[in-house]
Amino acid sequence: MAANMMVKVPVREQDPKVRATNFKEVCLGYNKEEAEAEAARCLNCKNPRCVQGCPVSIDIPGFIQKVKESDVKGAYDVISLSSALPAVCGRVCPQESQCEGVCVRGIKGEAVSIGKLERYVADTAREMGIKPSTDAAPKGKKVAIIGSGPSGLTCAGDLARMGYDVTIFEALHKAGGVLVYGIPEFRLPKDAVVEKEIENVKALGVKIETDCVIGKSTTVDALMEEEGFDAVFIGSGAGLPKFMHIPGEQAMGVFSANEYLTRSNLMKAFSDDSRTPIMKPKKAVIVGGGNVAMDAARTALRLGAETHIVYRRSEEELPARREEVLHAKEEGIIFNLLTNPVEIHADEKGWVKGITCLRMELGEPDASGRRSPVEIPGSEFYIECDAVIMSLGTSPNPLIASTTKGLDINRRKCIVANEDNGQTSKEGVFAGGDAVTGAATVILAMGAGKAAAKGIDEYLSGKA
């Protein structure tokens, strides 16, 4: 296949009308011919800005060069030096604002499809049975990782490659954190992708203990003082949902996006043979404009609902990835922009029957640089619905901080940690990802896990 050097090789996807009725993966990825044609567009820059734009500093030109040479194992080995989760990142990482956002090819044309090439390498390596490996000598030191999400898995994988004895403690019955409970099957297949990536981390020697709630089952202090762990990394994420606190929010049929997605993603409630109940609304309103809001809306749509996204700013300010917004529109999601809910209404039995909203207009920029939404007086209107799903962000669960001596948190209830190495106020305890920053992206959590692994190695090496 000859590539047009100015334009990306198109990626195959399910037809929108078909995929809106199933939970199969939307994007079908590149085949060998397509991947090598897209790789040929890479300029192999001497000063690769794409690497600087990657939170885990993958040698992007290096792995793409291996794709050009039809050397999938070589490409996978290059990526594995920096990333423990390439098949995940190739699917959900916001490349357009990171590596692809600074790609030199994108100055006069379209950036190289770095994410789709990473996915191709990871998927093809899996099909070929290729796994990461380590030959590091054992260091004789134990590290506990709290949470098996992207930051925890990354930190664990890097430490295992260095020779540390690593154990991950996961609160849920299944490892993966947000990768299994938060991101829908149609964006990130669990059995075919997430579980295989976790198996690769375990192949490095990492042990995973599930159903272990740190703060209840045991504590950070006990891990260090009684169980002999030399260091602890807290990567417990941010799973505590936020609400608007508007009238009627306690009605039945109001959900957090976290709960709704967890029921569907982790518990497979969308499947006919699942025993986990999930509401299949006739008309759902999702409040919010981020990736989680898109995920919740597209899930409700697949469960049979006419689905509306209500967001108080304009489309330009939507924080969700452009690709996710486009997919949602293609599937028939209705966007009510510059709209803010003010009251939820319930019927005589206490179930949601509708929501009152106000029209908004954009005023002056706020502290984040975005123009602040301002209510338009007298613009109230009513949307009839039987479900409201709140997707307003999340914050860390305070359980770990409240049961750990000497661990500082900030006013947002996030753990305070050094951004360069993850060190917290408590000696030997490191933290990263959403537990420190609040809800963010998978790749930023991975970057924090990577930085903490380096910090832990430096800390424990200094103790030798």
C-alpha positions as CSV (number, residue, x, y, z in Angstrom):
1,M,0.0,0.0,0.0
2,A,1.5,3.4,-1.0
3,A,0.9,6.0,1.6
4,N,-0.1,9.7,0.9
5,M,2.7,11.2,2.9
6,M,0.6,14.2,4.0
7,V,-2.5,12.2,5.1
8,K,-2.9,9.4,7.7
9,V,-3.7,5.9,6.5
10,P,-7.4,5.6,7.5
11,V,-8.1,3.2,10.3
12,R,-11.0,0.7,9.9
13,E,-14.0,1.0,12.2
14,Q,-17.4,-0.6,12.8
15,D,-20.2,1.1,11.0
16,P,-21.8,3.6,13.4
17,K,-25.3,2.1,13.0
18,V,-24.0,-1.3,13.7
19,R,-21.7,-0.6,16.6
20,A,-24.4,1.5,18.4
21,T,-26.2,-1.8,19.1
22,N,-23.2,-3.8,20.4
23,F,-20.3,-3.7,22.8
24,K,-17.6,-4.9,20.3
25,E,-14.6,-2.7,19.8
26,V,-15.3,0.3,17.6
27,C,-11.8,0.7,16.1
28,L,-10.5,-2.3,14.2
29,G,-6.9,-1.1,14.0
30,Y,-4.3,-1.5,11.2
31,N,-3.3,-4.6,9.5
32,K,0.4,-5.2,8.5
33,E,0.2,-3.5,5.1
34,E,-1.6,-0.4,6.6
35,A,0.7,-0.2,9.6
36,E,3.9,-0.3,7.4
37,A,2.4,2.3,5.1
38,E,1.6,4.6,8.0
39,A,5.1,4.0,9.5
40,A,6.6,5.1,6.2
41,R,5.3,8.6,6.9
42,C,7.5,9.0,9.9
43,L,10.4,11.4,9.2
44,N,12.7,9.8,11.9
45,C,13.5,13.3,13.2
46,K,17.0,13.9,14.7
47,N,15.2,15.8,17.5
48,P,12.0,13.8,18.0
49,R,9.5,16.1,19.6
50,C,7.1,13.2,19.8
51,V,9.3,11.6,22.5
52,Q,9.2,14.8,24.5
53,G,5.4,14.8,24.2
54,C,5.1,11.3,25.6
55,P,4.6,11.1,29.4
56,V,6.5,7.8,29.5
57,S,9.2,8.8,26.9
58,I,8.8,5.9,24.5
59,D,11.4,5.9,21.7
60,I,8.7,6.6,19.1
61,P,11.0,6.9,16.0
62,G,12.8,3.8,17.2
63,F,9.7,1.6,17.3
64,I,8.3,3.0,14.1
65,Q,11.5,2.3,12.3
66,K,11.2,-1.4,13.4
67,V,7.6,-1.4,12.0
68,K,9.0,-0.1,8.7
69,E,11.4,-3.1,8.7
70,S,8.5,-5.6,9.5
71,D,10.2,-6.3,12.8
72,V,7.3,-6.5,15.2
73,K,9.3,-8.1,18.0
74,G,11.9,-5.4,17.7
75,A,9.3,-2.7,17.8
76,Y,7.6,-4.3,20.9
77,D,11.0,-4.6,22.7
78,V,11.6,-0.9,22.1
79,I,8.1,0.1,23.4
80,S,8.5,-2.3,26.4
81,L,11.5,-0.5,27.7
82,S,9.2,2.5,28.5
83,S,5.6,1.2,28.7
84,A,4.0,-1.8,30.4
85,L,0.7,-1.2,28.7
86,P,1.2,-0.5,25.0
87,A,-2.1,-2.2,23.8
88,V,-4.0,0.0,26.3
89,C,-2.2,3.2,25.5
90,G,-2.6,2.6,21.8
91,R,-6.3,2.7,22.4
92,V,-7.1,5.3,25.1
93,C,-4.1,7.6,25.2
94,P,-4.9,11.2,24.0
95,Q,-2.1,11.2,21.4
96,E,-3.6,14.2,19.6
97,S,-2.6,16.4,22.5
98,Q,0.7,14.7,23.3
99,C,3.0,12.8,20.9
100,E,1.0,13.4,17.8
101,G,0.2,17.0,18.8
102,V,3.9,17.9,18.4
103,C,4.7,15.6,15.4
104,V,6.7,17.4,12.8
105,R,4.8,15.7,10.0
106,G,1.7,17.4,11.3
107,I,3.0,20.9,10.6
108,K,2.1,20.8,6.9
109,G,-0.1,17.7,6.9
110,E,-1.5,15.1,9.3
111,A,0.6,13.8,12.2
112,V,1.8,10.2,12.1
113,S,-0.8,7.9,13.7
114,I,1.5,7.0,16.6
115,G,-1.2,5.6,18.8
116,K,-2.6,3.3,16.1
117,L,1.0,2.0,15.3
118,E,1.6,1.3,19.0
119,R,-1.7,-0.6,19.1
120,Y,-0.7,-2.6,16.0
121,V,2.7,-3.5,17.5
122,A,1.1,-4.6,20.9
123,D,-1.7,-6.6,19.3
124,T,0.5,-8.3,16.8
125,A,3.1,-9.1,19.5
126,R,0.3,-10.7,21.6
127,E,-0.9,-12.8,18.7
128,M,2.7,-13.9,18.1
129,G,3.1,-14.9,21.8
130,I,5.8,-12.3,22.4
131,K,6.2,-11.2,26.1
132,P,8.4,-8.7,27.9
133,S,11.2,-10.2,29.9
134,T,13.7,-9.2,32.6
135,D,17.1,-10.7,33.4
136,A,17.8,-8.3,36.4
137,A,19.4,-9.9,39.4
138,P,17.2,-10.0,42.5
139,K,17.8,-7.0,44.8
140,G,16.4,-8.7,47.9
141,K,14.0,-5.9,48.7
142,K,10.2,-6.0,48.8
143,V,7.9,-3.2,47.4
144,A,4.1,-3.1,47.9
145,I,1.9,-1.4,45.3
146,I,-1.5,-0.3,46.3
147,G,-3.9,-0.4,43.3
148,S,-3.6,-2.2,40.0
149,G,-4.6,0.6,37.7
150,P,-2.3,2.2,35.2
151,S,0.0,3.9,37.7
152,G,0.3,0.8,39.9
153,L,0.9,-1.6,37.0
154,T,3.5,0.7,35.5
155,C,5.4,1.2,38.8
156,A,5.2,-2.6,39.4
157,G,6.5,-3.5,36.0
158,D,9.4,-1.1,36.1
159,L,10.4,-2.2,39.6
160,A,10.2,-5.9,38.6
161,R,12.5,-5.2,35.7
162,M,15.0,-3.7,38.2
163,G,15.0,-6.9,40.3
164,Y,12.6,-6.0,43.1
165,D,10.1,-8.4,44.7
166,V,6.8,-6.6,43.9
167,T,3.3,-7.3,45.2
168,I,0.2,-5.4,44.1
169,F,-2.7,-5.1,46.5
170,E,-6.1,-4.5,44.7
171,A,-9.3,-3.7,46.5
172,L,-11.6,-5.2,43.8
173,H,-12.0,-8.8,42.8
174,K,-10.3,-8.2,39.5
175,A,-7.0,-6.4,38.7
176,G,-6.9,-3.4,36.3
177,G,-8.4,-0.5,38.2
178,V,-10.0,2.1,35.9
179,L,-9.0,-0.1,32.9
180,V,-11.6,-2.7,33.9
181,Y,-14.2,-0.7,35.7
182,G,-14.1,2.6,34.0
183,I,-13.5,2.3,30.3
184,P,-16.1,0.4,28.2
185,E,-15.6,-2.8,26.3
186,F,-16.2,-1.0,23.0
187,R,-13.1,1.2,23.6
188,L,-10.9,-1.3,25.5
189,P,-11.7,-5.0,25.4
190,K,-11.1,-6.6,28.8
191,D,-10.3,-10.2,28.1
192,A,-8.4,-9.7,24.8
193,V,-6.4,-6.6,25.9
194,V,-6.5,-5.6,29.5
195,E,-6.1,-9.1,31.0
196,K,-3.3,-9.9,28.5
197,E,-1.4,-6.8,29.5
198,I,-1.7,-7.7,33.2
199,E,-0.5,-11.2,32.4
200,N,2.6,-9.6,30.9
201,V,3.2,-7.6,34.1
202,K,2.8,-10.8,36.1
203,A,5.2,-12.6,33.7
204,L,7.9,-10.2,35.1
205,G,7.4,-11.7,38.5
206,V,4.8,-9.3,39.9
207,K,2.3,-10.8,42.3
208,I,-1.2,-9.5,42.6
209,E,-3.5,-10.0,45.6
210,T,-7.1,-9.0,45.0
211,D,-10.0,-8.3,47.4
212,C,-7.5,-6.5,49.7
213,V,-8.7,-3.1,50.8
214,I,-5.8,-1.1,52.2
215,G,-7.2,0.8,55.2
216,K,-9.4,-2.2,56.2
217,S,-7.8,-5.5,55.3
218,T,-4.4,-4.1,56.3
219,T,-2.7,-0.7,56.4
220,V,0.3,1.0,54.8
221,D,1.9,1.1,58.2
222,A,1.3,-2.6,58.8
223,L,2.7,-3.5,55.3
224,M,6.0,-1.8,56.3
225,E,6.2,-2.5,60.0
226,E,4.8,-6.0,60.1
227,E,5.0,-7.5,56.7
228,G,8.5,-6.5,55.8
229,F,7.9,-4.2,52.8
230,D,10.8,-1.8,52.3
231,A,8.8,0.7,50.3
232,V,5.1,1.3,49.3
233,F,3.6,3.0,46.3
234,I,0.1,4.3,46.5
235,G,-1.7,4.2,43.1
236,S,-5.2,3.9,44.4
237,G,-6.8,6.2,41.9
238,A,-9.7,8.6,42.3
239,G,-13.0,6.6,42.5
240,L,-15.1,8.9,44.7
241,P,-17.7,10.5,42.4
242,K,-18.8,14.1,42.6
243,F,-22.4,15.4,42.4
244,M,-24.1,18.8,41.7
245,H,-26.1,18.9,44.9
246,I,-29.2,20.2,43.1
247,P,-32.8,19.6,44.1
248,G,-34.0,16.1,43.2
249,E,-30.5,14.5,43.0
250,Q,-31.6,11.8,45.4
251,A,-34.3,10.5,43.1
252,M,-34.1,6.9,41.9
253,G,-32.6,6.7,38.5
254,V,-29.8,9.2,39.3
255,F,-26.4,7.5,39.0
256,S,-22.8,8.5,39.1
257,A,-21.0,7.6,35.9
258,N,-18.6,5.5,38.0
259,E,-21.4,3.3,39.3
260,Y,-23.1,2.9,35.9
261,L,-19.9,2.1,34.1
262,T,-18.6,-0.2,36.8
263,R,-21.8,-2.3,36.6
264,S,-21.4,-2.5,32.8
265,N,-17.7,-2.8,32.4
266,L,-16.5,-4.8,35.4
267,M,-19.7,-6.8,36.2
268,K,-20.7,-7.2,32.5
269,A,-24.3,-6.1,33.3
270,F,-24.8,-5.4,29.6
271,S,-24.6,-9.2,28.9
272,D,-27.9,-11.1,29.0
273,D,-26.4,-13.8,31.2
274,S,-25.0,-11.4,33.8
275,R,-26.6,-11.4,37.3
276,T,-25.6,-7.8,37.9
277,P,-28.6,-5.5,37.5
278,I,-28.3,-2.3,35.4
279,M,-31.0,0.2,34.4
280,K,-31.8,0.3,30.7
281,P,-33.4,3.7,30.4
282,K,-35.7,4.8,27.6
283,K,-34.2,8.3,27.7
284,A,-31.0,9.2,29.6
285,V,-29.4,12.5,30.3
286,I,-25.6,12.5,31.0
287,V,-24.3,15.6,32.7
288,G,-20.7,16.4,31.8
289,G,-18.4,16.7,28.8
290,G,-15.3,14.6,29.5
291,N,-14.3,11.1,28.3
292,V,-16.2,9.5,31.1
293,A,-19.3,11.3,30.1
294,M,-18.9,10.1,26.5
295,D,-18.3,6.5,27.8
296,A,-21.5,6.7,30.0
297,A,-23.6,8.1,27.1
298,R,-22.4,5.6,24.6
299,T,-23.0,2.8,27.1
300,A,-26.6,4.0,27.8
301,L,-27.2,4.2,24.0
302,R,-26.1,0.6,23.6
303,L,-28.5,-0.4,26.3
304,G,-31.4,1.1,24.3
305,A,-31.7,4.7,25.4
306,E,-32.2,7.9,23.5
307,T,-29.2,9.7,25.0
308,H,-28.5,13.3,25.7
309,I,-25.2,14.9,26.8
310,V,-25.8,18.1,28.8
311,Y,-22.7,20.3,29.1
312,R,-22.5,23.9,30.3
313,R,-19.9,25.1,27.9
314,S,-19.6,25.0,24.1
315,E,-18.3,22.2,21.9
316,E,-14.9,23.9,21.7
317,E,-14.5,23.5,25.4
318,L,-15.5,19.9,25.6
319,P,-12.7,18.2,27.5
320,A,-13.3,14.8,25.9
321,R,-11.0,13.6,23.1
322,R,-12.1,14.7,19.7
323,E,-12.3,11.1,18.5
324,E,-14.7,10.2,21.3
325,V,-16.9,13.2,20.6
326,L,-17.0,12.3,16.9
327,H,-17.8,8.6,17.6
328,A,-20.6,9.7,20.0
329,K,-22.1,12.0,17.4
330,E,-21.8,9.3,14.7
331,E,-23.7,6.9,16.9
332,G,-26.6,9.3,17.5
333,I,-25.8,10.9,20.9
334,I,-27.7,14.2,21.2
335,F,-25.5,17.1,22.5
336,N,-27.3,19.8,24.5
337,L,-24.4,22.3,24.8
338,L,-24.3,25.6,26.8
339,T,-26.8,23.9,29.1
340,N,-26.8,23.5,32.8
341,P,-29.1,21.3,35.0
342,V,-30.8,23.1,37.9
343,E,-33.3,20.5,39.2
344,I,-34.2,16.9,38.8
345,H,-37.9,15.9,39.0
346,A,-39.3,12.6,40.2
347,D,-42.7,11.0,39.9
348,E,-44.9,9.9,42.8
349,K,-42.9,6.7,43.3
350,G,-39.6,8.6,43.5
351,W,-38.2,7.8,40.0
352,V,-36.7,10.3,37.7
353,K,-39.2,11.8,35.2
354,G,-37.3,14.8,33.9
355,I,-34.7,17.5,34.4
356,T,-34.9,21.3,34.3
357,C,-32.0,23.1,32.6
358,L,-30.9,26.6,32.0
359,R,-29.3,28.0,28.8
360,M,-25.8,29.4,29.2
361,E,-23.5,31.8,27.4
362,L,-19.8,32.1,27.7
363,G,-18.4,35.0,29.6
364,E,-14.8,35.9,30.7
365,P,-12.1,33.2,31.0
366,D,-11.9,31.4,34.3
367,A,-8.7,30.4,36.2
368,S,-8.1,27.5,33.8
369,G,-8.2,29.8,30.8
370,R,-11.6,28.6,29.6
371,R,-14.4,31.1,29.2
372,S,-16.8,30.9,32.2
373,P,-20.4,29.9,31.5
374,V,-23.0,32.4,32.6
375,E,-26.7,31.6,33.1
376,I,-29.2,33.3,30.8
377,P,-32.1,34.4,33.0
378,G,-35.5,33.0,32.1
379,S,-34.1,30.4,29.7
380,E,-35.3,27.4,31.7
381,F,-36.4,24.3,29.7
382,Y,-37.4,20.8,30.5
383,I,-36.0,17.5,29.2
384,E,-38.1,14.4,29.9
385,C,-36.0,11.4,30.9
386,D,-36.0,8.4,33.2
387,A,-32.3,8.4,34.1
388,V,-29.7,11.0,34.9
389,I,-26.0,10.0,35.0
390,M,-23.6,12.5,36.7
391,S,-20.2,12.6,35.2
392,L,-18.6,15.6,37.0
393,G,-15.2,14.1,37.9
394,T,-14.0,12.1,40.9
395,S,-11.7,12.5,43.9
396,P,-9.6,10.1,45.9
397,N,-11.1,7.9,48.5
398,P,-9.9,9.2,51.9
399,L,-9.5,5.7,53.4
400,I,-5.8,5.2,52.8
401,A,-4.8,8.7,53.9
402,S,-7.0,8.5,57.1
403,T,-5.4,5.2,58.1
404,T,-1.7,6.0,57.4
405,K,0.4,7.9,60.0
406,G,2.2,11.0,58.7
407,L,0.7,11.1,55.2
408,D,-0.1,14.6,54.1
409,I,-3.1,15.4,51.9
410,N,-4.1,18.7,50.4
411,R,-7.5,20.6,50.4
412,R,-8.7,18.4,47.6
413,K,-8.1,15.3,49.7
414,C,-5.3,14.2,47.3
415,I,-2.1,12.7,48.7
416,V,0.8,15.2,48.5
417,A,3.8,13.8,46.6
418,N,6.8,15.0,44.8
419,E,6.0,15.1,41.1
420,D,9.5,14.1,40.1
421,N,9.9,10.9,42.2
422,G,6.5,10.3,44.0
423,Q,8.0,10.7,47.5
424,T,5.3,11.6,50.1
425,S,5.7,13.1,53.5
426,K,6.1,9.6,55.0
427,E,9.5,8.0,54.5
428,G,9.5,5.0,52.2
429,V,6.0,5.8,51.0
430,F,5.5,7.0,47.4
431,A,2.3,7.9,45.5
432,G,1.2,8.9,42.0
433,G,-1.6,9.0,39.5
434,D,-5.1,10.1,40.3
435,A,-4.6,9.6,44.0
436,V,-2.2,12.6,43.8
437,T,-3.6,14.7,40.9
438,G,-7.3,13.9,41.0
439,A,-8.9,12.3,38.0
440,A,-6.6,12.5,34.9
441,T,-5.6,10.3,31.9
442,V,-4.3,6.8,31.8
443,I,-1.0,7.9,30.3
444,L,-0.4,10.6,32.9
445,A,-1.0,8.0,35.7
446,M,1.5,5.7,33.9
447,G,4.0,8.5,33.8
448,A,3.6,9.1,37.5
449,G,4.1,5.3,38.2
450,K,7.2,5.4,36.1
451,A,8.7,8.4,38.0
452,A,7.8,6.7,41.3
453,A,9.6,3.5,40.3
454,K,12.7,5.5,39.6
455,G,12.3,7.3,42.9
456,I,11.8,4.0,44.9
457,D,14.9,2.5,43.3
458,E,17.0,5.5,44.2
459,Y,15.6,5.5,47.8
460,L,16.2,1.8,48.3
461,S,19.6,1.9,46.7
462,G,20.5,4.6,49.1
463,K,19.5,2.4,52.0
464,A,21.7,-0.5,50.9
